[in-house]
Amino acid sequence: MSTSTNSFIKNFATEAVVHTVSQFLGYEAMLLDERRFWDWFALLDDEIVYQIPLRSVREFGKDEFPANAWRQRDDKAMMETRIKRLFTGSAWAEDPPSRTVRMVGSLLVEASDDPNIVAVNSAVTLYRHRAQDERSDLIAARRRDRIRLTENGPRLLARTVILADTVLTTPNLGVIL
């Protein structure tokens, strides 16, 4: 084994932490699929940074993510505003609401210097269907999360969603990934 692989393996979180994180991500997906947005919001750390960088097509070896270009970059207050808007009747992109199924997998949970924070890399596939639309959407992404382990359970501290597509075929991105 190479040194980098050995170093990488030493950073794995314990089985108990991996289990906790896996259950947390499954619970989070269920809450979002059931449109229990306020229950999901309660899982956010006060310092949450939720971001989806803009991805562009570049030559091999070039950076795909232009500096400071975001589809979404929110803190907790902005996430609260987004959720409140869903209940106002003016969130046209989600009226009627999407029916979704999130599949989260390929989990890699790494310990950090802070024993109460873990880094999580996962894949998510979101199936989405709206109203009477004949077509449905399939959105695939990698997620890079930081999760704070607290006495009251895990809290999502940071999430970066790396969309697989550079051009989304969905008419809007009105759902939480």
Order of alpha helices (4+ residues) and beta strands (2+ residues): alpha-alpha-alpha-beta-beta-alpha-beta-beta-beta-beta
